[in-house]
Amino acid sequence: MGIHDNFFQLGGHSLLAIQVNSRLRDLFQTDIPLMALFDRPTVAELALHLDAITGNAESRMQELERMLDYVEQLSPEAVQTLLTEHREG
């Protein structure tokens, strides 16, 4: 999984898109329209959009890449645990 992979082709769906949108809004402290993820389904495209909204896409893309690297190192069970904790918490 990389920054140029399509969220929806990787199994993403509308409910996950809502969760991603919520996390991005919290992380970047800015209102991000939900349709932004549908219109820009890769991390690279979304980072450029965030730059247009808030500035500094390169820094944001690097941060998102670090997050993806972290998630890629986790076992499927650990990812599921994190998702469950996020839903509950």
Helices and strands as residue ranges (DSSP letters): H 14-28, H 35-39, H 43-54, H 57-73, H 76-88
